[in-house]
Amino acid sequence: MNVMTQNLKEIIHGKVHLQIGKKGASAEVIKQIEHLFKNNRYLKIRFLDIGEFESVENAIQDLIQKVKCKKIDKRGNTVVLERRKS
C-alpha cells in the first residue's frame, strides 16, 4: 500500500477535522478550511445541520464550489475532501 493510500485510509477512519453547523459554509468556516488545507491534503468534515440546504449533498456541493476542492468519500453527514497543493 502506498503512502497516499495509507494517509487517505487514516483520514477516512480517523477523527473529524471540522464540524459545520446550520450556518453552513460561512466566511469564517471557509477561512478555517483554507487554513487547514495549508497543512493537509485531505480534510474530514461533518455536517451537524444542513440549515437552508435540502440535503447534505447540496451542502457539500456548495462547500466544494466555495473552497475549490474535490470530494473523495461521503458517509452519512461526513465528507472527505481533497485539495492538491499547487
N, C-alpha and C positions, 0 to 999 in steps of 0.2 A: 504494500500500500504506500503510495507516495505521500509526501509531506502535506500537500494541499488537501488531498482527500482526508487525511487524518485530522487536519485542522478543522475542516468543514464538519466532520463527524463529531468532533468535540463541541463545536458550536451548536449543532442541532440538538445534541443531548445535554448540553450544559445550561447554565443559568442565563436568564434574560438580561440583555444589556440595558433595555429601556422599556418602560410601560407608557402607553399613550391612553389618556382618558377621553372624556366626552368632547373636549375642545378640539381633538384631532391634531392634525399637523400644523399647529400654530407656529408663528415665527420663532418662539422660544424653543419649541421642540425641534424645528429644522436646524436651528443653531446648535443644539445639543447633539443632534445626529451628525452634523458636519464635523463637529469636534471629535466624536467617536470614530468617524471614518478616517481621521488623520492617522490613527494608530491601529486601525483594524480593517481588514479586507472584508470581513463578514460581520454583520450585526444581527442579533436576535431581538425582535421587538414583539411585545404583546399588546394587543388592543383590549383595554378593560371595558370600554363602552364605545359603540360606534357613532354615538351622537347623531348628527344630521344625516349620516350616510345610511342607505337602506340595507347595506350588508358589509361585512368585514372586507370582502373582496373589493368593494368600491372604495373603502377607506385605505386599503393597501395601494390601489391604483393611484389614488390622489397623492399618497406619500411618495410613491415611486416617481411620479411626474415632478414633484417639487424638489426631490433630493437627487434625481437623475442617477438611479441605481437599478439593479436587476433583482427580481425575485428568484430565489434559489429553492426555497421549500416553504410550504404552508401547512400547519397542522392546527386546526381549530382557529383560535383567535391569535395565534402566534405565527410570525413570519421570519424567515432568514433572508436578509438582503445582502447583496454583494456589490462592491464598487472597487474596480481595479484602480490602483494608484497610477496616476499619469506622470 
